[in-house]
Amino acid sequence: TARQFAASNLPLADLDFTNHDEPLAAVHDRMFRSAVLRYRGQPGSDRHEAAAFELLRDLIVHEAQLAPARPQLKAQEDQIIWARSPVRFDLAGGWSDTPPYCLEFGGAVLNAAADLNGQPPVQVFAKLCEHPELVVRSIDLGVEERLRTYEELDTYAKPGSAFALAKAALALAGFLPRFHADGGFDSLEKQLRDFGGGIELSLLAAAPKGSGLGTSSILAATLLAALSDLCGLNWDRNILFTRTLVLEQMLTTGGGWQDQAGGLFPGIKLIETRAGLTQQPIVNWLPDQLFNHEFANQCVLLYYTGVTRLAKNILSEIVRGIFLNSPTHLGIISDIVANARSASVAIQQCNYDQLCAAIRNSWRLNQRLDSGTNPPEVRAILDRVKDYLAATKLLGAGGGGYLLMFAKDIEAATHIRRTLTSYPPNPRARFVNFSLSPSGLQITRS
């Protein structure tokens, strides 16, 4: 429609969506205007597209501001809050959880919570500190930042901001005035003195950057969980699910809800949401027979490709198509939803062959949605072992990170492991043992 309208040379009318019944109408209108101007080669396309994304962010973030936090110290001065989470394996359904698709149609994702080498890879430690400041450290990166003012904290949305996730989490926990139930304090120092001291956060993400395991969103959810426990916010897993979706919009990176759902909730599950601005997860747990010790690391292999995901804005391209009601995009994502439900039936029936068929279809659908999902480096790895594979899939948006390989049988799995271990495609590539997480998010105190 935008292409035909652009060819007509008709002027774009001024429309008022102030009292419109459909909250996403203004978002669609902005993206439509952007497309028309782009087809006409006229200026303003980027401005309207940016406005569309901003309107979407505002709609989602508004929910958090309707339920502001009032942080109050709920730990002893010598206690450490230890929150840790598994990563998630996206088996089928990814992209249906991404706004605005899930807001308009609901989403359905089949994923699994997994520990790596016997440990939950995402961990956060929170404790009081003597000085009225916020200290954030990354154990895996070996860096830290100290925040002493609201202005320093309110930089999470700026490009290149260090510790953006932690800053946004602290903001949502009520350490920025606009997210505080009472409007905040005159200064961060005054708030922290009233709170009982500063806060030290130590973060650990024991998975490579661009792993495709949902690490960023899961770290955000784990941060929020640690702060909730420290500050007496009483956020359960459903609230953490929603707040993490809000946090990602605050960071202007967008993203869906399946990553945090995969880490917060244990085991293998089909997670569904209904259409609406407030996304609430409906979790349907499935049996783990196809991922227990007889299959995990035997027939089902986790392999890090050593390839970082391509630095292209896959998310924005696909979201733009959803905004414009592109029949191609909407049709593929509808098929992705149907395939997620088919895969869940296969797991429910403990049918390995049927599950492999669904995983193959999931991989094909992801590549139809974005051709960059399967780059040459990944294809070269798969070509070397394709005769022994029943199915395979990259576990993120595509382009690199971790592969989940389903071998035809144990003998085939042995050949796959021997081939890729003896002749790795790059120095970083390796097999990693995994196990299903029986707990999802865990929080304990010293």
C-alpha positions as CSV (number, residue, x, y, z in Angstrom):
1,T,0.0,0.0,0.0
2,A,2.8,2.4,0.8
3,R,4.5,1.6,-2.5
4,Q,1.3,2.3,-4.4
5,F,0.5,5.4,-2.4
6,A,4.0,6.7,-3.1
7,A,3.5,6.3,-6.8
8,S,0.3,8.2,-6.7
9,N,2.0,11.4,-5.6
10,L,-1.0,12.1,-3.3
11,P,-0.1,14.2,-0.2
12,L,0.2,12.5,3.2
13,A,-2.7,13.7,5.3
14,D,-2.3,15.0,8.9
15,L,-4.0,12.5,11.2
16,D,-4.8,12.8,15.0
17,F,-4.5,9.5,17.0
18,T,-5.0,11.1,20.4
19,N,-8.3,9.4,21.1
20,H,-7.9,6.4,18.8
21,D,-9.2,3.1,20.2
22,E,-6.2,1.1,18.9
23,P,-3.0,2.2,20.7
24,L,-0.7,0.9,17.9
25,A,-2.5,2.9,15.2
26,A,-0.1,5.9,15.6
27,V,2.9,3.5,15.4
28,H,1.7,2.0,12.1
29,D,1.0,5.4,10.7
30,R,4.5,6.6,11.4
31,M,6.0,3.6,9.8
32,F,3.7,4.0,6.8
33,R,4.8,7.6,6.3
34,S,8.4,6.5,6.6
35,A,7.9,3.9,3.8
36,V,6.1,6.4,1.5
37,L,8.9,8.9,1.9
38,R,11.5,6.2,1.3
39,Y,9.9,5.1,-1.9
40,R,9.6,8.7,-3.1
41,G,13.2,9.4,-2.2
42,Q,12.2,12.3,-0.1
43,P,13.7,13.3,3.3
44,G,12.1,12.5,6.6
45,S,11.9,8.7,6.3
46,D,14.4,8.0,9.0
47,R,12.7,10.5,11.3
48,H,9.3,8.9,11.0
49,E,10.8,5.4,11.5
50,A,12.6,6.5,14.6
51,A,9.3,8.0,15.9
52,A,7.5,4.7,15.3
53,F,10.0,2.8,17.4
54,E,9.9,5.6,20.1
55,L,6.1,5.4,20.3
56,L,6.3,1.6,20.7
57,R,8.9,2.0,23.5
58,D,6.7,4.6,25.2
59,L,3.7,2.3,25.1
60,I,5.6,-0.6,26.8
61,V,7.6,1.5,29.3
62,H,4.4,3.3,30.4
63,E,3.3,0.1,32.1
64,A,6.3,0.2,34.4
65,Q,5.7,3.9,35.3
66,L,2.1,3.0,36.2
67,A,3.5,0.6,38.8
68,P,6.6,2.5,40.2
69,A,8.9,0.9,42.8
70,R,9.6,1.9,46.4
71,P,13.0,0.3,47.3
72,Q,13.5,-0.4,51.0
73,L,16.5,-2.3,52.3
74,K,15.7,-5.9,53.1
75,A,19.1,-7.4,53.8
76,Q,21.7,-7.3,56.6
77,E,24.8,-5.2,56.0
78,D,27.0,-8.3,55.7
79,Q,24.6,-10.3,53.5
80,I,25.2,-11.1,49.8
81,I,22.2,-11.7,47.5
82,W,23.1,-14.4,44.9
83,A,20.9,-14.6,41.8
84,R,21.7,-17.0,39.0
85,S,19.9,-18.2,35.9
86,P,20.4,-20.7,33.1
87,V,20.5,-19.7,29.4
88,R,17.8,-20.5,27.0
89,F,17.7,-22.8,23.9
90,D,15.3,-21.4,21.3
91,L,13.9,-24.5,19.7
92,A,10.9,-23.0,17.8
93,G,8.7,-19.9,17.8
94,G,11.4,-17.2,18.0
95,W,10.3,-13.9,16.5
96,S,6.6,-14.4,17.5
97,D,7.6,-13.0,20.9
98,T,8.8,-9.7,19.4
99,P,6.8,-6.5,19.6
100,P,4.7,-5.4,17.8
101,Y,3.8,-8.9,16.5
102,C,3.1,-10.3,20.0
103,L,1.2,-7.2,21.0
104,E,-1.2,-7.6,18.1
105,F,-1.4,-11.4,17.7
106,G,0.2,-13.0,20.8
107,G,3.2,-15.2,20.6
108,A,4.2,-18.9,21.1
109,V,7.8,-20.0,21.7
110,L,9.2,-23.5,22.6
111,N,12.4,-23.2,24.5
112,A,14.5,-24.8,27.2
113,A,16.4,-23.6,30.2
114,A,19.9,-25.0,30.2
115,D,22.9,-25.0,32.5
116,L,26.3,-25.2,30.8
117,N,29.0,-27.5,32.1
118,G,27.0,-28.0,35.3
119,Q,26.5,-24.4,36.2
120,P,24.0,-21.6,35.6
121,P,26.0,-19.3,33.3
122,V,24.3,-15.9,34.3
123,Q,25.0,-14.7,37.9
124,V,24.5,-11.5,39.8
125,F,25.8,-10.7,43.3
126,A,24.2,-7.8,45.2
127,K,25.3,-6.3,48.6
128,L,25.4,-3.1,50.5
129,C,28.4,-0.9,50.4
130,E,29.5,1.8,52.9
131,H,29.5,4.8,50.6
132,P,26.3,6.3,49.1
133,E,27.0,5.2,45.6
134,L,26.1,2.5,43.1
135,V,29.0,0.3,42.1
136,V,28.7,-2.1,39.1
137,R,31.3,-4.6,38.2
138,S,31.6,-7.2,35.4
139,I,33.5,-10.2,36.6
140,D,33.9,-11.6,33.0
141,L,35.0,-8.3,31.5
142,G,37.1,-7.1,34.5
143,V,35.7,-3.5,34.5
144,E,33.6,-1.4,36.9
145,E,31.7,1.9,37.1
146,R,30.7,4.0,40.1
147,L,27.5,6.1,39.9
148,R,27.0,8.9,42.4
149,T,24.3,11.1,40.7
150,Y,20.9,10.6,39.0
151,E,22.5,12.1,35.9
152,E,25.1,9.4,35.7
153,L,22.5,6.7,36.2
154,D,20.2,8.2,33.6
155,T,22.6,7.3,30.7
156,Y,21.4,3.8,30.0
157,A,19.8,4.7,26.6
158,K,22.9,6.5,25.3
159,P,24.9,4.6,22.6
160,G,28.0,3.0,24.1
161,S,26.9,3.5,27.7
162,A,28.9,1.1,29.9
163,F,26.7,-1.1,32.1
164,A,23.5,0.0,30.4
165,L,21.6,-3.1,31.6
166,A,22.6,-2.5,35.2
167,K,21.7,1.2,35.0
168,A,18.3,0.5,33.5
169,A,17.6,-2.2,36.1
170,L,18.5,0.2,38.9
171,A,16.2,2.8,37.4
172,L,13.3,0.3,37.2
173,A,14.0,-0.6,40.9
174,G,13.2,2.9,41.9
175,F,16.6,4.6,41.9
176,L,15.6,7.2,39.3
177,P,12.9,9.6,40.4
178,R,10.5,8.9,37.5
179,F,10.3,5.2,38.5
180,H,10.0,5.8,42.2
181,A,6.6,5.5,43.8
182,D,7.1,8.8,45.8
183,G,8.8,10.7,43.0
184,G,12.3,10.1,44.3
185,F,14.7,12.3,46.3
186,D,16.6,15.5,45.7
187,S,19.7,13.5,44.9
188,L,20.9,9.9,44.5
189,E,23.2,10.4,47.5
190,K,20.3,11.4,49.7
191,Q,18.2,8.4,48.5
192,L,21.0,6.0,49.2
193,R,21.6,7.4,52.7
194,D,17.9,7.0,53.4
195,F,18.1,3.5,51.9
196,G,20.8,2.5,54.3
197,G,23.9,2.6,52.1
198,G,25.1,2.2,48.6
199,I,24.7,-0.9,46.4
200,E,27.4,-3.1,44.9
201,L,26.4,-5.3,41.9
202,S,28.8,-7.9,40.5
203,L,27.8,-9.4,37.1
204,L,28.9,-12.7,35.5
205,A,27.9,-13.8,32.0
206,A,29.8,-17.0,31.4
207,A,29.0,-17.3,27.7
208,P,30.7,-15.6,24.7
209,K,29.2,-12.3,23.4
210,G,26.8,-13.0,20.5
211,S,26.3,-16.5,21.7
212,G,22.6,-16.6,20.7
213,L,21.6,-18.0,24.1
214,G,19.6,-14.9,25.3
215,T,22.3,-13.9,27.7
216,S,21.7,-10.2,27.7
217,S,17.9,-10.4,28.5
218,I,18.5,-13.2,31.0
219,L,21.2,-11.0,32.7
220,A,18.7,-8.2,32.8
221,A,16.1,-10.4,34.5
222,T,18.6,-11.8,36.9
223,L,19.7,-8.2,37.8
224,L,16.1,-7.2,38.4
225,A,15.6,-10.3,40.6
226,A,18.6,-9.6,42.7
227,L,17.5,-6.0,43.2
228,S,14.0,-7.1,44.0
229,D,15.3,-9.3,46.8
230,L,17.6,-6.7,48.2
231,C,15.1,-3.9,48.0
232,G,11.9,-5.8,49.1
233,L,10.1,-5.2,45.8
234,N,8.4,-8.6,45.8
235,W,8.7,-9.1,42.0
236,D,7.7,-12.6,41.1
237,R,8.7,-14.3,37.8
238,N,5.7,-12.9,35.9
239,I,6.6,-9.4,37.0
240,L,10.3,-10.0,36.2
241,F,9.2,-11.2,32.7
242,T,7.3,-8.0,32.0
243,R,9.9,-5.7,33.6
244,T,12.6,-7.2,31.5
245,L,10.6,-6.5,28.3
246,V,10.3,-2.9,29.5
247,L,14.0,-2.7,30.3
248,E,14.9,-3.7,26.8
249,Q,12.7,-1.0,25.4
250,M,14.3,1.5,27.7
251,L,17.7,0.5,26.2
252,T,16.2,1.2,22.7
253,T,17.4,-2.2,21.6
254,G,13.9,-3.7,21.4
255,G,13.7,-7.4,21.5
256,G,11.1,-9.9,22.6
257,W,10.2,-11.8,25.7
258,Q,11.3,-15.4,25.0
259,D,14.9,-14.9,26.4
260,Q,13.9,-13.9,29.9
261,A,11.1,-16.5,29.9
262,G,13.5,-19.2,28.9
263,G,15.8,-18.3,31.8
264,L,13.3,-17.5,34.5
265,F,11.2,-20.6,34.1
266,P,12.8,-24.1,34.3
267,G,12.9,-27.0,31.9
268,I,11.3,-27.3,28.5
269,K,8.2,-25.4,27.9
270,L,5.8,-23.9,25.4
271,I,5.3,-20.2,26.4
272,E,2.4,-18.4,25.0
273,T,1.0,-14.8,25.3
274,R,-2.3,-13.3,24.2
275,A,-2.5,-10.1,22.1
276,G,-2.3,-6.9,24.2
277,L,0.1,-4.3,25.4
278,T,0.6,-6.2,28.7
279,Q,2.2,-9.5,27.8
280,Q,1.6,-12.2,30.4
281,P,3.3,-15.6,29.9
282,I,1.2,-18.8,29.9
283,V,3.8,-21.6,30.5
284,N,3.0,-25.1,29.4
285,W,5.7,-27.5,30.8
286,L,6.7,-30.5,28.7
287,P,8.4,-33.8,29.6
288,D,12.2,-33.9,29.5
289,Q,12.8,-37.4,28.1
290,L,14.2,-36.2,24.8
291,F,16.7,-34.0,26.7
292,N,17.6,-36.2,29.6
293,H,21.0,-37.9,30.1
294,E,20.2,-40.5,27.4
295,F,20.0,-37.7,24.7
296,A,21.7,-34.6,26.1
297,N,25.4,-34.7,25.0
298,Q,24.7,-38.1,23.4
299,C,22.4,-37.5,20.4
300,V,21.7,-33.8,21.1
301,L,25.0,-31.8,20.9
302,L,25.6,-28.2,21.8
303,Y,28.4,-26.7,19.7
304,Y,29.8,-23.2,19.9
305,T,30.7,-22.2,16.3
306,G,33.3,-19.6,17.3
307,V,31.5,-17.2,15.0
308,T,30.0,-14.0,16.4
309,R,26.6,-13.1,15.1
310,L,26.7,-10.7,12.2
311,A,26.7,-7.0,13.2
312,K,23.6,-6.2,11.1
313,N,20.3,-4.9,12.4
314,I,18.2,-8.0,11.9
315,L,15.7,-7.0,14.5
316,S,14.9,-3.5,13.0
317,E,14.5,-5.0,9.5
318,I,12.0,-7.6,10.7
319,V,10.1,-5.3,13.0
320,R,9.8,-2.7,10.2
321,G,8.1,-5.4,8.1
322,I,5.7,-6.2,11.0
323,F,4.9,-2.5,11.4
324,L,4.0,-2.3,7.8
325,N,1.8,-5.4,7.9
326,S,4.0,-7.1,5.3
327,P,2.2,-10.2,4.2
328,T,5.5,-12.0,3.8
329,H,6.7,-11.3,7.3
330,L,3.3,-11.9,9.0
331,G,2.8,-15.1,7.0
332,I,6.2,-16.5,8.0
333,I,5.8,-15.7,11.7
334,S,2.4,-17.3,11.6
335,D,4.0,-20.4,10.3
336,I,6.7,-20.1,13.0
337,V,4.0,-20.1,15.7
338,A,2.3,-23.2,14.2
339,N,5.6,-25.0,14.0
340,A,6.3,-24.2,17.7
341,R,3.1,-25.9,18.6
342,S,3.9,-28.9,16.4
343,A,7.3,-29.2,18.1
344,S,5.7,-29.1,21.5
345,V,3.5,-32.0,20.5
346,A,6.5,-34.0,19.4
347,I,8.2,-33.4,22.8
348,Q,4.9,-34.3,24.6
349,Q,4.8,-37.6,22.7
350,C,8.6,-38.2,23.2
351,N,8.9,-38.6,19.4
352,Y,12.5,-37.8,18.5
353,D,12.0,-38.1,14.7
354,Q,9.0,-35.8,14.8
355,L,10.9,-33.3,16.9
356,C,13.8,-33.3,14.4
357,A,11.3,-32.6,11.6
358,A,10.0,-29.6,13.6
359,I,13.6,-28.3,14.3
360,R,14.5,-28.6,10.6
361,N,11.3,-26.6,9.8
362,S,12.2,-24.0,12.4
363,W,15.7,-23.6,10.8
364,R,14.1,-23.2,7.4
365,L,11.6,-20.6,8.6
366,N,14.2,-18.5,10.3
367,Q,16.2,-18.4,7.1
368,R,13.1,-17.4,5.1
369,L,12.6,-14.5,7.5
370,D,16.3,-13.5,7.3
371,S,18.7,-14.9,4.7
372,G,21.7,-13.8,6.9
373,T,20.7,-16.3,9.5
374,N,22.9,-19.0,8.0
375,P,26.2,-17.3,6.9
376,P,28.9,-19.1,4.9
377,E,31.0,-19.8,8.0
378,V,28.1,-21.7,9.6
379,R,27.2,-23.5,6.4
380,A,30.8,-24.7,6.1
381,I,30.6,-26.3,9.6
382,L,27.3,-28.0,8.8
383,D,28.4,-29.3,5.4
384,R,31.2,-31.3,7.1
385,V,28.8,-33.3,9.2
386,K,25.5,-33.0,7.2
387,D,25.3,-36.8,6.5
388,Y,25.1,-37.5,10.2
389,L,22.6,-34.8,11.2
390,A,18.9,-35.3,11.6
391,A,18.3,-31.6,12.3
392,T,20.2,-28.5,13.5
393,K,19.5,-24.9,14.4
394,L,21.4,-21.9,15.6
395,L,20.0,-20.9,18.9
396,G,19.7,-17.1,18.4
397,A,18.6,-14.7,15.8
398,G,21.2,-16.2,13.5
399,G,24.5,-15.5,12.0
400,G,26.7,-17.3,14.6
401,G,26.8,-18.3,18.2
402,Y,25.7,-21.8,19.4
403,L,24.4,-24.6,17.3
404,L,22.1,-27.3,18.6
405,M,22.7,-30.5,16.6
406,F,20.4,-33.5,16.6
407,A,22.3,-36.5,15.4
408,K,20.7,-39.4,13.6
409,D,21.8,-41.8,16.3
410,I,24.6,-42.1,18.9
411,E,27.0,-43.5,16.3
412,A,26.4,-40.5,14.1
413,A,26.8,-38.2,17.1
414,T,30.2,-39.8,17.8
415,H,31.3,-39.1,14.3
416,I,30.1,-35.4,14.5
417,R,32.0,-34.9,17.7
418,R,35.2,-36.6,16.5
419,T,35.2,-34.6,13.2
420,L,34.6,-31.2,14.6
421,T,37.0,-31.8,17.6
422,S,39.8,-33.1,15.5
423,Y,39.5,-30.4,12.8
424,P,37.8,-27.3,14.4
425,P,36.8,-24.6,12.0
426,N,38.5,-21.9,14.2
427,P,40.4,-21.8,17.5
428,R,37.3,-20.8,19.5
429,A,34.9,-23.5,18.2
430,R,34.1,-26.3,20.8
431,F,31.5,-28.6,22.1
432,V,29.9,-27.6,25.5
433,N,28.1,-30.0,27.8
434,F,24.6,-28.9,28.8
435,S,21.8,-30.1,31.1
436,L,18.2,-28.9,31.6
437,S,17.8,-26.5,34.5
438,P,15.3,-27.9,37.0
439,S,15.0,-24.6,38.7
440,G,15.3,-21.7,36.3
441,L,16.1,-18.5,38.3
442,Q,17.5,-19.1,41.8
443,I,18.0,-16.6,44.5
444,T,19.8,-17.3,47.8
445,R,21.5,-15.3,50.6
446,S,24.7,-15.7,52.4
